[in-house]
Amino acid sequence: MNRSRHLASLAFAILLSACAQPAGSLGPLDPAADTHCQLDGMALADYPGPKGQIRYADGDTAYFCDTLELLSMVISPEQVRAMAGAYTQDMAKADWDHPQGHWIEATKAFYVRGSRRNGSMGPTLASFAQRADAEAFAQQQGGQVFAFAQITPAMVRLDGAVGGDHSM
């Protein structure tokens, strides 16, 4: 009887682990038309510029109406919730005024800071999968290209100082 119970428990554990999706395989999801920003409640579809999302290890998804909000959460020292992935949109492929799809890994993206193009809250970081696309955008719209590793917390502050911070 004890051996049967042990085998049943083992079989149940194997079944559960087979059904669970590994955290690393949680890719980006397109938001629904009525999806709202995790931080400020703004409807994503109502605003221009690249959006963001975090897929958490527990399967939850948080959406952001701007790359500044996304990146402030990703590089924040207070971030303790396990993330499976963070994504933004490739603006070389997505329509700036109504971006949909074209999700790329935020940590592999290139960002243009200081361009003339605004996001949902004003100045934003335009995101691109390829450095060449980011450089072409910067040539047309102004700004400076940064790799993800070069983005600092001061560059993605959400207190309104983002546009005025020229420390880089």
N, C-alpha and C positions, 0 to 999 in steps of 0.2 A: 504494500500500500504506500509506504513512504517513497519507494523507488518510482512508482507511478506518478505520485504527486510531483516529485522532482522532475521527471521527464515532461510532465504537462507544463510545469513552470518554465522549463528550458525551451520547449516548443513555443510557448506564448511569447517569451522574450525574443526569440529568433523571428517570429512573425512580426512583432512590433518593430524590430530594427529593420526588417526588409521593407516595411511600409514607410518608414521615416525617410524624408528627403535629406541628404547630407547638406550641411550648412553651406558648403562651398558651391553647391549647384543651384542656389537660389538666385536666378538671374533677374533682370529688370522686368517689371510689369507695366503695361500701358495703363495710365489712370483712367477711370471712368470720366465721362463728360462733366459730372458734378463733383469731382474730387476736390477737396479743400486742402490747403496748406496745413501741415502739422503745427507750425509755430504761430501763424496769425489768422488762420481761418479763411484766407482769401481763396476764391475759386481759381484753380490753376488755369482753366480755359479762358479766363477773362483778361489775361495779361500777356504781354510779349516777352520774348527772351527765353533763354534756356531754363529748364526746370531741373529738379533733382529728386532723387529717391534713395532711401536707405532700406535695404532688405535686412532685417534682423535675423539672427540665428534661430529664433523661435518661430519664424515664418511671417511675422508682422511686417508690414510695409508702411513707411512714413514718407509722404510726399512733401516737396518744398516748391514754392512758386519762384524761386530764384537760386542761382548757384551760390550766392553769398550765404544764404540760410543753410543750404546743404553743407557747404564747406566749413561753416562755423561749427556745425554739429560733428562733422567727421574729424576735424583736427582739434576739437575742444579737449582740453585736459580733463574736463569733467565727464566726458563720454565714458560710461562704464558698461553700457548695454552691449552685448556681443553682436557685432555686425557680420552678416554674411557677404555683404557687398554694398557699394555706394555707386550710384550712377547719375550721369548728367547727359545732356543731349549734344550730339555733334551738329553744331550750327553751320557746318559746311553743307549739310544735307537737309536740315530741318528749316522750315519757314520761320523767320524771326518773329513775325507778328502772330503766328498761330502754330507754334512748334508741336509736333506730334511724332512719336517714335524716335528712331535713330539714337537709341541709348548706348552709351559707352561707359566704361569703368572710369569713375571720377579720379582714381589714383593714377591712371595712365593718360589722362587728358592733358591738353595744353590750354592755357587760359590767357585771354587778352584782358588786361586791366587798363582802365582809363580811356576806353573808346567813347565815341559819340553816341553809341547805341545804348538805350536804357532797357533795363529789365522791369520787373513788376514793381520795384520800389525805387527806381531811379538807377544810378550807376550800378553796374554789375560786372561780373567776370564772364566774358563770352567763352564758351567751351568748344574744343575741337579735338577730334581723334588724331589728326596729323599736325605736326609742327608747321609744315608748309602752308596748310590752310589757315592756321592761326596767324602766321606772318602776313599772308595775303590780306586777311581781314584787318590786321593792324595797319597795313599800308593804306587801305581804303578808309577805315573808320578811326584811325588813330589808336594810340595805346601801346602797351608793351607786353610781350609774350613771356609767360612763365610756365614752367613745368609744375606739376602738382607739388613736388618736393620743395619748390621755392616759395610756395604760398605760406605766409605766416599768419598766426592768429590776428595780428593787427590789421592785416589786409582784408579780413572778412568779419570785422567787428559789426555788430548789428545795432549799435547805438547812434548811428547817423554820422559817424566820423569816417566812414569808409572813403567817401569822395575826397575828403580833405587830408587823408594820410598819404603823404608822398615820401615816406621814409625809404622806399626802395628805388 
